Amino acid sequence: MKNQDNNDLSNQVSDDLVQSTPASSGDHHAQEIAPWWQRFAEGLNEFYHAPYRQTMARAARDEEDFFMLLMFAESLGIDNPASFYTLELQPLFLENFHEWHTRMGMDRCPFDHVGCC
């Protein structure tokens, strides 16, 4: 009998909850799931991209190093068939020149006319 009373009480409580819950409770539940799902998707994205981030940064740095060499090749004494086109880009990349020549192993600036070091 006691077990039946507990079941009746729990049924009554659940009926009261269903009646007192607004109709938009499903929308509220969907709003709670959306941020969770978005965070989960961002975590999966990070999990996938994290191992390759260093490799991609290294590849981008290597491309930039090659481009800097191509731009300043004529000034370094290396024949460059595209020097006419790269000459006008030199002032834009001159501010990054110090980082580049130290990364390439040149302790001092190889140019006499540039006072970078």
C-alpha positions as CSV (number, residue, x, y, z in Angstrom):
1,M,0.0,0.0,0.0
2,K,2.8,2.3,0.9
3,N,4.5,1.7,-2.5
4,Q,1.2,2.5,-4.3
5,D,0.9,5.8,-2.3
6,N,4.4,6.8,-3.4
7,N,3.6,6.0,-7.0
8,D,0.4,8.1,-6.8
9,L,2.3,10.9,-5.2
10,S,5.1,10.9,-7.9
11,N,2.5,10.7,-10.6
12,Q,0.7,13.7,-9.1
13,V,3.9,15.7,-8.8
14,S,4.9,14.9,-12.4
15,D,1.4,15.9,-13.6
16,D,1.7,19.1,-11.7
17,L,5.1,19.8,-13.3
18,V,3.8,19.1,-16.8
19,Q,0.9,21.5,-16.3
20,S,3.0,24.2,-14.8
21,T,5.8,24.1,-17.4
22,P,5.4,26.7,-20.1
23,A,5.0,25.5,-23.7
24,S,8.3,27.0,-24.6
25,S,10.3,24.7,-22.4
26,G,11.3,22.7,-25.5
27,D,12.8,25.9,-27.0
28,H,14.7,26.5,-23.8
29,H,16.1,23.0,-23.9
30,A,17.2,23.5,-27.5
31,Q,18.9,26.8,-26.5
32,E,20.9,25.0,-23.8
33,I,21.9,22.2,-26.3
34,A,23.0,24.6,-29.0
35,P,25.9,26.2,-27.1
36,W,27.0,22.8,-25.8
37,W,27.0,21.4,-29.3
38,Q,28.9,24.5,-30.6
39,R,31.5,24.1,-27.9
40,F,31.8,20.4,-28.7
41,A,32.3,21.1,-32.4
42,E,34.9,23.8,-31.6
43,G,36.7,21.2,-29.4
44,L,36.7,18.7,-32.2
45,N,38.0,21.3,-34.7
46,E,40.8,22.2,-32.3
47,F,41.6,18.5,-31.8
48,Y,41.9,18.0,-35.5
49,H,43.9,21.1,-36.3
50,A,46.3,21.2,-33.3
51,P,48.8,18.6,-34.6
52,Y,49.2,20.5,-37.9
53,R,49.4,24.0,-36.6
54,Q,53.2,24.0,-36.1
55,T,53.8,22.3,-39.5
56,M,51.6,24.9,-41.2
57,A,53.4,27.8,-39.4
58,R,56.8,26.4,-40.4
59,A,55.7,26.1,-44.0
60,A,54.4,29.7,-44.1
61,R,57.7,30.9,-42.5
62,D,59.7,29.0,-45.2
63,E,57.6,30.6,-47.9
64,E,58.1,34.0,-46.4
65,D,61.9,33.3,-46.2
66,F,62.0,32.3,-49.8
67,F,60.0,35.4,-50.9
68,M,62.4,37.6,-48.9
69,L,65.4,36.0,-50.6
70,L,63.8,36.5,-53.9
71,M,63.1,40.2,-53.2
72,F,66.5,41.0,-51.8
73,A,68.5,38.6,-54.1
74,E,69.8,41.4,-56.4
75,S,71.0,43.4,-53.4
76,L,72.8,40.3,-52.0
77,G,74.6,39.7,-55.3
78,I,72.4,36.9,-56.7
79,D,71.1,37.4,-60.2
80,N,67.3,37.8,-60.1
81,P,65.3,37.9,-63.3
82,A,62.3,39.4,-61.5
83,S,64.2,42.2,-59.8
84,F,62.3,44.8,-61.7
85,Y,59.0,43.6,-60.1
86,T,60.4,43.0,-56.6
87,L,62.3,46.3,-56.4
88,E,59.1,48.2,-55.5
89,L,58.2,45.8,-52.8
90,Q,61.5,46.2,-50.9
91,P,60.5,49.2,-48.8
92,L,57.4,47.4,-47.6
93,F,59.4,44.4,-46.4
94,L,62.4,46.3,-45.1
95,E,61.0,46.4,-41.6
96,N,61.0,42.6,-41.5
97,F,64.5,42.3,-42.9
98,H,66.3,42.2,-39.6
99,E,64.3,39.2,-38.4
100,W,64.8,37.5,-41.7
101,H,68.6,37.9,-42.0
102,T,69.1,36.8,-38.4
103,R,67.0,33.8,-39.0
104,M,69.0,33.0,-42.1
105,G,72.2,33.0,-40.0
106,M,73.6,36.5,-41.0
107,D,74.8,38.1,-37.8
108,R,75.2,41.5,-39.4
109,C,73.1,43.2,-42.1
110,P,74.7,42.4,-45.5
111,F,73.8,45.9,-46.8
112,D,76.0,48.9,-46.3
113,H,73.1,51.4,-47.0
114,V,70.7,49.8,-44.4
115,G,71.4,50.5,-40.8
116,C,69.5,47.6,-39.3
117,C,72.0,46.2,-36.9
